Amino acid sequence: KLNTLAMKGPTNIIPIKPITTDGIPLLIKNLLMVFYLWL
């Protein structure tokens, strides 16, 4: 399940949100979630 979540999270969330002042914190949160799942 960890692998499926890691694959779905970045691919689904990152492309949707553009890189903006509001998007940067979201990308950081997504990266933190990915690292958390990998750990």
C-alpha positions as CSV (number, residue, x, y, z in Angstrom):
1,K,0.0,0.0,0.0
2,L,2.9,2.4,0.7
3,N,4.2,2.0,-2.8
4,T,0.8,2.6,-4.4
5,L,0.3,5.8,-2.3
6,A,3.8,7.0,-3.1
7,M,3.0,6.5,-6.8
8,K,-0.4,8.1,-6.8
9,G,0.4,11.1,-4.5
10,P,3.0,12.9,-6.5
11,T,1.6,12.1,-9.9
12,N,-1.9,13.2,-9.0
13,I,-1.2,16.3,-6.9
14,I,1.9,18.0,-8.4
15,P,0.6,18.3,-12.0
16,I,-2.7,19.8,-10.8
17,K,-1.2,22.7,-8.8
18,P,1.0,25.2,-10.7
19,I,4.1,26.5,-9.2
20,T,3.0,29.8,-7.5
21,T,3.2,31.5,-4.2
22,D,0.3,29.4,-3.1
23,G,1.5,26.3,-4.9
24,I,5.0,26.1,-3.3
25,P,3.8,25.2,0.2
26,L,1.5,22.5,-1.3
27,L,4.5,21.0,-3.1
28,I,6.5,21.0,0.1
29,K,3.7,19.3,1.9
30,N,3.5,16.7,-0.9
31,L,7.2,16.1,-0.7
32,L,7.0,15.7,3.1
33,M,4.2,13.2,2.7
34,V,6.2,11.2,0.1
35,F,9.3,11.1,2.4
36,Y,7.1,10.1,5.4
37,L,5.6,7.2,3.4
38,W,9.0,6.1,2.2
39,L,10.4,6.2,5.8
